[in-house]
Amino acid sequence: MLRARVVGRGALVSLGLVAVTAAPLEGQRPTVSPAVERILAQDSVVTVWLFARPEVPLEAVESLLAQSGGRLRRISRWLHAVSARLNRSALEVAQSSDLLRHIQPVAVFIAPKLPSPPTQQIPHAPAADSRDSLYGPSAMPLRRLNLFPLVERGYRGRGVRIALLDTGFETDHPAFASARVVAQRDFVGDSLAPDTVVKNQPGDAPDASRHGTAVWSLLAANVPGSIVGIAPEAEYLLAKTEDVRSERRVEEDNYVAALEWADSLGARVVSSSLGYLRFDDGFAYTPGQLNGDFAVTTVAADLAAARGMTVVTAAGNGGPQPRSLVTPADGDSVFAVGAEDSLGFLVFFSSRGPTADERIKPDMVAPGLRIWVVDTQSSTGFSRLDGTSFSTPLVAGAAALLRELHPALTGYETGLALRNSGNNADSPASDRGWGRPDALVAATFPRGILVTSPRDTVLDSPTPTFTWETPNVPSFALPVRYRLRVVRADNSDTTLLIDTTLENTQVTLKQAQRPGTRIAFSIQATAADTATFTVAPRGRYTAPQWARLLTLDDPAGITIRETRPLLRWSSPPVSSPPGPFTYDVEIIRADNGDIELVALGLDSTSFTPERDLELNTPYRWRVRSRLGGDTASTTSRGSFVIVDESVPSVTLLFQNFPNPFPNISTGRSTTCIWFDLARPGRVRLEILDLRGHLIKRLIPNSRVPEQLPAGRYGRPGVGQSGSCDPAFEWDGFSEGGVPALRGVYLIKLETPDGIFFRRAVFLGHP
C-alpha cells in the first residue's frame, strides 16, 4: 500500500512569564530543554529557539547573538522569540543571560515518504457524466465532499487567498498555467534574505518539490479531462518551508515564519500537509504534551486562526494507534484532517486522537487513499498517492469555496461549518472526528440551526413555543422547509407529541405538559438545493410547575397574626387553548390532614379566606391548577400558624406535628410540641414509651427551667421562620443519645392543672 508519510519532529516550549532583573541572577537565567545538550553531544552546533522575556525587545536578543557569535535564523513577533544556530560557547552565553526565559531545540521535519514513480500510465477512470469528463480521475474527492453543487454554481475560490506551506512547488508546470500566484517565498536555509523562488533550484534534491506540487494540484491544477482542482480561481501564497534532503536539518522556525508572512499578505485559508513530532536525536513530543499549548508550530497555528485564517493541517500518518497525532494538529483552533478511502472507510494509517487534554481530534476526514495528483516524478505527469497530506488540501479547498460564498464568516466559523456538516457529527470520536464534511450542507447552513427557544432546560410554559433560525442561507437554497418532532422522554415513555413540516420557524405545542414531564425535540431543515441539516439537543427539557407559591411557603414554617391570610401564587404563561388556568385552593390542617377550607374555580392568582382560621393550629395550603381537562397540585413546603399572644385561659397540650415523623413531604426530621399554660408553676414535659419508661425529658433542661410562668410555649416569635421553638422539638433520640426504635410514643405534660397526654408516631431514623 502506498503512503505519503507526514511525520515530523518537535520541541518543548515553555510560555511562563518571569520577571527580569538588572543582574543575571541564577533565578533569572532561562530554563533549557535537556534535548539541547543531547544534540550538542552529536553535533558542534545546535539550532534553538530563544524565547525572550515579555518585557525584553527582540532587538536585544539579536544583539546578544551578535556578541556571542551565534547565527540568527528567524525572528517571530508572534512567539516573541528568535531561532538561531549556536556553538557551545554561544550557548553558554545564552544560558547565563537574563534576557531569555527559555531555550529549546528547533524541531525537525521528516520528509514525506512518497512512493516511487509509476512505470506505466494509470488510465483515466471511465466517464460517468459530464463532471467526470471534465475532472477525469480527480472527480472522486469532489463527489465525496459534495463539492460539485457549488462548483457548478460557479464557486471556484475566486477572491480567496490561500497559503500553502510545503516542500516546494513547480510553478512552471503546465497544470498550473492558469493558477494565480500572488507571492512565493523560499524559507529554507539560514539566511534572512528573501528568496522568491519555490520551485526546484540547483542543489535541491530532484524530488524536493514533488510533495508540495502534488498537494497544490488538488487545489489549483486545471487540466480538463485529467485533473481540475477545487479552487483553480483562488489566489495563492506559496511557502517553501521544508528541505527534504536527509543530510540537512530543516526546522519548524520556517513554518512559523511562513505563517507570519502569509498573515501579512492577507491569507484567508492556510493548508499545511506537514507535521512536527521528533528530534533528530530521538527525543519527541510525548502524547501528554500535545495539549494545544505546547509545541511551537501549534501555538503559531492557533495564533494564525485567531487572526482570521482558516487553518487546515494534516492529522498525520501514525495510525491506527490512538494519540498518534503530529503537531500542529493538536491546536485548539486548527482543523486537523484524517484520511478515509473512496467508500468512506477510515484508512489504517490515519492518525488518531484524542489530544492530551482529551479534545477530539482529528476534526474531520476526507479522501486520502489513492488520490489522483500531479506527480513531477512520474513519466505520465500524474499518479495516485496516499496520506493525510492529500486529505488536507481537499478540506482547505472546501473552506475556500465557503469563504468565497460567505465572506462575512470568520476563519474559525468556516471550519466549524464544515466540521458540523460531517457525517459523524452526531457522535464525534477521536478516530474520524465529526466525519467527512458535506460542502453543500456547510455552504447552505454555515451557522447551522440556531434554536432561540426554549433557552433553558426548564421550559417557561406547559405549552412551550419552539423558535429557531438558519442564518446566512444563500439565495439559491431558498426556500427552506423544516420538520419539527417533539416527543415525551420520560424513562421508557417516548410518546410522539408533534411531528409537523412547515416553512416558518415557530411552533407552539398545544398539548399541556404536566409539571416535571421531560421532552426532547429535533429540527430538520431541508433547503431547495436538497441540503439537509438536523439539530437535536442532547438535553431533556422539563415542564415547569403550574403554580409557584409566593406567600406562606417557607420550608421551615412561619408564624403569623392574620386570621385571614392572603394567599398568592404565580403561573407560567400558557397558550389558549388549553389555557387559561383556573384554580382550586385548599387550606389543610398540618396536624391531622383534615381539609379546613376549599375555594373552587378561581380565575385569579390570589385568595383570602372568607372566615377566620383557628389560632394555634398548624396549616398548610395547596393550589390545584386546572388546564383543559388536566390538573396539577402545588402544596406549601412548610406550615403556617396563626398565634394567639394572649395569656391562655386553659392549660392545653396540642397534638404534635408533623405526626407521624420524620415527614418526607415537608423535609422535617423532628416533631414539634406546643402547649398552653394557664397558671404558673412546676412543669415537666417528657417522652415515654407505651410502658411508661422515660425516653427523653424536654422540661426541665438546660434551656427551659422547671418553674414556668403562664403563657404559650413551643411557638417561635410572630413573623419568625419556622413553626417550632427548638427547645420543644423531639428528634427521635433517647436521653442518652441512642436512636429510638420505630413505634408509638407518649408525650406527657405535667402542669399545676393536671397531666396531659398525646400519642406521637415515630417512623424511625433513615
N, C-alpha and C positions, 0 to 999 in steps of 0.2 A: 504494500500500500504506500502510495506516495504521500509525503508530508512535507510541509514547509514549516520548519521549527522556528518559533519566535520565542527564544529563551534568552534572558539577559542577566546582567549582573548588577547588584545594587549595593547600597552603603547605608550606614547608620547616620541619622540626622537628629540632633537634639535641638528643640526650639525653645528651651528655657531662657528666661531673661535674668541676667546677672548684672549688678551694678559695677561700674568701673571706678577705680581709684587712681590717683596720680602715679603711685609706685607699683611695680609689678610684683605684688604680694603673692604668696603661694595660693591663697584663697581666690585670687583673681586670675590665675592662669587658666587657659582654656582646657576643657576636657578633650581627650584624644581617644579616638577609636583604637582598640587593640589591633585591628587589622593593619593599621599604618606600619607598625613595627614588623609585622609578618611580611608585608610587601617589601620593605626595605631590606629584609634579610635575603630576599631573592633578587633584588634589583638595586642599582645605585641611586635611583630617583623614584619618587612616588608622586602620583597625581592626586591632589587632595582638594577638598572644599575647605575654605577658610571662612567660617561664619563670624562676622563682626558683631560686637555687642551693639544693642539697639541704638545707643547714642553716639556710636563711632562712625564717622563718614567713611565710605568705601575708599575714598582717595587716600586716607591714612593707611589703609591696608595695602594699597598699591605702593605707597612709599616704603612701607615695611618690606615688601617683596624686593623692591629695587635695592635696598640697603643690604638685604641678606643674600642676594644672588639668585633668588627664585625667579621663575619664568611665569608671567601672567598668561592664563589661557582665556578665561571668560569672566565677565562681570555680570552678576544677576541682581538687578534692583529689586525684583520681586522677593528673592530669598535673602536679600541683604548679605550677600556672600560673593566671594570670588573663587575661581578654581585656578590652580597653579601647579607647576612642576617644581618640586623641591628636592635638593640633595640632603644628606644627613645634617650638614651644618646649618643649612637654611631652615630645616625643620626644627632644629633646636632653638633657633631664634624665634620661630613662630610659637613654639611650645611655652616660651617664657614671656610672651607678650600679653599685656593687659588689654590690648585692642580686640582680642578674639575671645569668643565664648566656646567654640567647638571646632575640632579638626577631624575630618574623616576622609577616607579614600573616595575617589570618584568611581562610581560603578561602571562596569564594562558591559558592552553589548556583545552578545554572541550572534554571529551572522546566521540567518535562516539557512537551513539545510534543504535547498531545493533539489528536486530530482535531476538526473542527467537529462539532456535534451533528447526528445524522441527521435528515433531514426527514420520513422515514416510519418507522413502527414496524417493527422487524425481527421477522418471525414466529417463533414458537416452533418448535423442532425437533420433528418428529413423534415421539410417544411410542413407544419400542421396548419398554419393560417398565415395571414399577412404579417403578423408580428414575427413569426419565426422566419419568414422570408427576409425580413429586414434585419433582424437581430441574430439570425443564424444560431450557432451553438450557445451564444451568450443570452438567449431568451429565458432559460430556466430560472435564474435567480430573480429576474423581474417578475416572472409569473408567480413564484413562490412568495414574494413580498407584496404581491398585488399592486405593483407599480404601474402596470400598463394603463389603467384607467386615468392616471394622472399624466403619463407621458402622451397619451392620445389626445388629451385636452391641451397640449402644448407646454406642459411644465417640464422643463429640461435643465433647470438650475440657473436660468438667466438672472443676472444681477447678484448672485450669491457668491461670495468669495470663500473658497475652500483652501485650507492649508494642509499639505501632506508632508509628513516627516518620515523619511525612509533612507534607503541606501544609495539613492541616486535615480535619475530619470533621463531616459533617452528622448530629449525634447525634439530631436530631428526625425524621429521615427515617423513614417507616413501615417500611422494610425492616429497621430495627434496633429495632423496638418491643420485641422480646424479648431484645435484647442486654444483657448486664450490664456496665456501665461502672463500674469501681471508682473510677477517678480520671482526670482530664483536666487538661492543663496547656498553656497557650499560651506558648511560649518566644520568640516573635518579638518583636523590639524591644529597646531598650537597658535597659529597667527591670528591676531585680531583684525587683520586687514580683510576687507570684504572680498569674497570670491563669488562671482555671479554666474558660474558655470556648474550645473548639477549633473551633466552627462559624464560619461567616462572620459577621462583625460589620460595622457601619457603617464605611466606609473601606476595607474589603477589596476586592480585585478580585472581580468577580462569579463567576469560576470558580476562586477560590483553593482551595476545599475539594474540587474535583472529583476531583483525582488521589487524594488520601487516602481519600475516600469510596469510590471505585471499588476501591482496594486492600483496604479494610476489608470490603467486601461479599463478597469471596471467602472470608472467614473467618466473618463474623458475620451476614450477611443471612439472613433467614428468611421468604421469600415462597413458600410451596409452589406448585409449578407454574411459577414464573418463575425464582427463584434461591434456593438454600439453601447457605449457607457450609459449610466443612469443620468448623468448631468453633463452632457457634452457642451452645453452653452454656459456653464458656470465659469467664474474667474478663478485662476489657480495661483497659489503661492507654493512653490516647490522648495523644500528644505532638505538638503542632503546632510544628514546628521550622523551617519554611521559608515565606517570603513570596514569592509568585510575581510580585509587581509588579516590572516591569523597572526602574523608576526607583529602586528601593530595594535596597541591598546587604544580603543576609541571609547570615549566616555560619555556619561549622561549629562555632562555640562553642555554638550552640543544640543541636546534635547531641550534643556531649559532655555538656552539662548534662542533656539528656533521658535519656541512658544512666544517669547517676548517680542521677537521680530515679527511674527505673524500678527500679534495683537497690534503692533504699531502700524500695520498696513491694513487693518480693518477686517481681519478674518472673522467669519461668522460660523464656520464649521471647521473642526480640526479632525483629521483622520490619521491615526498613527498605528501601524501594524508592527510595533516594537515593544519590547519588554526588557526589564532590568531586574535581575534577581541575585546573581552570584558574582563574587570577586574572582579574579584570576588565580588567587591562591587557595581557592576552595571555600572561603568564607562566604556566607549567603545571608540574605534576609530570612529570618525564621518566619513560619506561619503566624507566630504571635506578634510580629512586627508589621504585618500587613493590615493595619488598622485605619488607613486613610489619612494618617497624620505623620507618618514616619519617614517614608522614602522621599528623596529629593524630587524625583520626577512626579510622584503623586501630589506632593504639595504644590508644585508648579502647575500641574494639570488642573487641580482644583481652583487655583488662582485664575487660570485662563477661563474656566467656566464662570467664575464669579464676575469676570469682565465681559460676559455676554456671549461667549463662544459655546457651541455645542461640541463637546469633546468626546470623540468616539475612539476607543482603543481596543486592541486585541486582548482577550482574556488569557491567552497563552495556550500552548500545546502540551501541557504537562499532565493531562488526564490519563486514565479515569480517576486518579486518586483525588480525594477531597482535599481542600485547602492547597490547591496546586496553581493558584493564580500567580501572575507576574505583576510587578508594578509597571505603570501606574493604574492597573485595572482595579485596584482596591480603593480608588478615590471616591469620596462621598458624592461628588458632583460629576463624576466621569461615568460614561456609559460603556461598560465592558461587554464585548460581544464574543459569544461562543460559536461553535460550528455544529451544523446538522447536515444530513445528506439531502438528496433531492426528494426523498419520500418523507422527510420530517423526523427521521430518527437521529438522536444525538450521536455525533461521531465520537469514537472512543477516546481520541487524543485531546478533545476539547477540555480545557482546564475547568476545574470546579472550585466553588467557594466552600463555606462562607468566608468572610473576612475575619480578622482576629476579634473584632467587636461584634461578630455574629450578624453582620448585614448580608443580605442575599446578594450573591454575585455568581455568575455574570448577570447583567441586567437583561439581556436578550440573546437570541441566537439567530443566525442566518446561514444560508447555504455556504459550506466551507469544504466540500469534498468534490474533487474533480471539477473545479471551476475553470471555465474557458477564459484564458487571458492572453494578452500579447506576451510572447516569450522571446527575448533577444537572443537566447542561446539555442533556439530551435531553427532548423533549416526551413521549416514551413512558416515561421513567424508566429505561430500560436501553439499552445499546448494546454493541458488540463493539470492544474496544481491543487494541492490540498493545504489547509491550515486556517486557523482563525485570522491569519493575515488577510485572507480574501473575504471572510465574513464581514470584516470591519468596514472596508470601503463601501460595501453594499448598503449597510445601515447609514453610513455617513452620506451616501448619495440620497437615500430616502429623506434624511434630515434636511439636505439642501433643497429638495423639492418642497418640503413643508415650509421652509423659511422663505422660499420664493412665493408660495401661495399665501402665507400668513406672516408678513414682515413684522407685525407687532409682537409676535411671540418672542420670548427671551430664549437664549440658547438652551437653558435647562428645561424650560417648558416644552421646547421642541422635542428633546429627548424623552421627556415624560409622556408626551402624546404618543410617540412610537412605542414606548415600553408598555403603556396602558392598553394599547391595541393588541398586545401579544396574545397568542392562542393559549397561553398558560397563565393569564392574568388573574384568574380566579383562585389559583393555588400556586403562587410563585415558589420556586425552590432553588437551591444553590447548585443545580446542575445545568438547567436551561433558563433560569431566571423567570421572567414574565413571558418567555416563549418567543416565537417568531412573530415580528410585528406585521400588521396589515396596514400598508401605507395609505390605502384608500380610507380605511376607518380613521386612522390618525389625522388625515387631512380633512375629513368630513367633520369629525368631532374632536378638534385639537385640545379642547378642555374637558372632554367627556360630558357627562350629565351631572350638573350641579344641583343637588337636592337642597332646596331652600326651606322646606317644611315637610316633615317635622324636624325641628332643630335639636331636640333633646330626646333621649331615650324614654323620658316620661312625657307622654303625649299631653298636649294642652287642652284636649277635648275628648269626650267619649265618642264623638263623631269627627275624627281628625280629617284635616284637609292636607292633601299631598300636592306640593308645588315643586316645580323644577325648571331648569333652563338648560339649553345646549348652546353656549356662546360660540360665535365665530364660525357657524356653519356656512360654507361657501354657497353662492347663489346657485351653482349647478346642482347642488344636493337638495335643494328645497323643492317641495315641502317635506317636512319630517313628520312621520306618524309615530305614535307612542302606544305601547301596551303596558298597562299598569295591572299588576297582580298583587293582591293583598290576601294573606292567609292568617288564620289564628294559629299561633305557635306555642300553645301550652302543652308541654310534655308530648304525648302522642297525638294530641288533637291538632290536626292541620286542616281544619275546615276552610274551604275557599270562601272568602268574603266578597271579593270583587275581582273580575277579570274583564277589562274593557280596553278597547282600542279607540284612540282619539287623536286629533291634531293639536288641540290646545294643551296647556301644561299645568292644569289644575283639576283635581278631582276631590270631592268631599265624600267620605264614607257615611252613608245614611243609616247604617245599622249600628246602633249604640253599643259600645263595648263596656262590659261591666268592669268595675274597679279591679285593677290587678291583672286583667287579661293581657296577654302578650301577643303581639302581632309581628309579622315580618312582611316585607314587600320588595318588589323588584320593578324596575322600569326599563323597558327595552325601546330603544329609538331606532327606527329604520328610515333612512334617507331615500330620496328619489334616485340616487345613484347606486342603490342597493346596499350601501354600507350600513352595518348594524352594530350598535353599541349597547351594552347592558350594564346597569348598576344594580347591585343587590346588597345593601348594607348588611354587614355581618351581625350587628347588634339586634336585640329584640326590643321592641317598643312597647311600653306598658301603659295601659289606660289609666287615667287619673281617678282619684276619689271623686264621687259625685257631689260630696259635700265636705267642706272643711270647717270645723267648729272654730268660732272666733272668740267665744266667751265661755267661762267656766269649764275649761278643758285642760287645766293643769294636771299633769300625771300624778303629782303628789297630793292633789286635792286642794281645796281652799275653803275658807270660812267667809261668810258674807252676812250683812244685816238685812238686805232687802228680802221681804217675804214674797215678792212677786218679781223675781229677777228677769232681766231682759236676756233672751237667748238669741244669739246671732250666728250666722254661718254664711259661707260663700260657696258658689258652684262654678265650675268651668263653663265656658261658652259651649253651646250645643246648637246644631242646625235644626231647623224646623221643616218638615217633620224629622225625627220623632219628638223634638222639643216643642214647647218649653218644659222645664222641670215643674212638677208640683211636689208638695212635701207633706208628710205627717210628722208630728213631733210627739214624743213620749217622754214623760218625766217618771223615773223609776226609783223606788227605794233601794238604796245600796245594801241595806242590812238584810232584807228578805227577798228582794227581787220583784216585789209587787209593783204593778204599774199604778202610779198615783194620779196621772193626768194624761189625756190624749187630745191632740188637736189634729183634725184631718183636712186634707185638700188645700193646704196653704199655697198661695202663689207668690209669696214674698219670702225673703231670707231672714226674717226675724219673727220672734214670738214672745209675748209676755203673758204669763198665766192670768186667767180671769179671777182667780181666788188665791188667798194666801196659802203658802206651803207651810207644813208643820215646822216648828222650831226644833232644834237639837236632833234633827233627823238627817242622816246622810243620803244624798240623792245623786243619781247620775242621769244624764239626758241623752236622747237619741233622735237623730233625724233620719227618716226613711224617705229617700228620694225616689220619685216615680218618673219614668221616662218611657213613653209609649206604654207597652204592657209589662215592662220590667221594673224591678225595684232594687235598691242597694241601700244598706244601712250604715250609718256612722255614729258611733257611741263615744261619749266623752271618756277620756282616758283616766280621769280621776273623779272623785266625788266632790260635791259641794254641800256645805252645811250652813243653814241659817241659824246663827247662835242667838241664845237668849242671855243677855248680860245682866239680867236682874237676879236678885237673891232668890233661889228656888223656895217654893212653899212646901215641897215634899222632898224626901230623900228617895232617889231612884237610881237603879243600875240599868243602863241601856244595854241592848244586845250588841255584842262586839261586832265589828265589821273590818275587813270582809270576813265572812263566815260561810263556808269553810275557808281556810287559808293554808298555805300561800295561794294567791289568786293570780293565775297566769294572765287573765284578760286585763287586769289592772296593773300587773307587774309588781304587786305588793307581796312581800315575803313575811310581813308581820301583821298582827291583828290589833286593832285599836279598841281601847276600853274607855267608855265615858261613864261618869256618874254625877248626880246632883246631891249635894249635902245641905239639908235644910237647917241643921243645928250643928254648931261647932262641937268638936270632941275627938275622942280617940277613934282612929280609922285603921283598918287592916284590909289590904287587897291581896289576894293570893290565888294561885293556880293550883288546883288539886286534881289528882286522878279520880276515877269513879269510886275508888275505895276510900277516898278521903285523905290519901297521903299527899303531903306537900311536894309540889313540883317546883314552884317559883314564887317568891314573895316580892310583890311590886311596891307595897307600902307596909311598913316604913322601909326606906332605903336611903342611900347616901344623898339623894336629891330631894326626897319627899319625907318630911317628918311624920311621926305617928299622930300628933295633935294637929288638926286642920280646922281652919275657920269655915263657916258656911260659904258655899259657892258652887260653881260648876267646874268640873275637872275633866281633863282629857282633851279639851279643845285647844287648838292654837289660838293666838290672838286674832281679832277680826281683820280680814284682809291679808292675813299671812298665808303663805303657801303651805300646803299640807292639810290634812284633816285630823291630825292627832298630835298631842304633846308626846314627845318620845319617852317621857317618864312613865307613860301609861300604855305602852305597847308591849306585847309579848311576842318574842321571836322564835318560840318553839324549842327553847333550851331550858334545861333544868337549873336549879340553884347552883350546881357545881359546874355548869357549862357543858354538860353532857346533852347531846341531842335527844329530845323526847321522841317516843315512839308514835307512829301514826295512830290516831284514835280520837275519842271524845274526852274532853276535859271539862272541869267545872271552874267557873270564875266565881270566887267567893268574896263578898264585900261585907265587912263588919262595921257598923256605924252606931251612934247613940240611938238611932231609930230602929235598929234591928239588923238582921242578917239577910242578905240578898244573894241569889244565885242566877247564873246564866250558863248555858252549855256552849262550849266552843269546839268546833271540829277542826282538828289539825291533820293535814294531808301528808305530813312528813317532809323531811328535807330532801332536796334533789339528790 
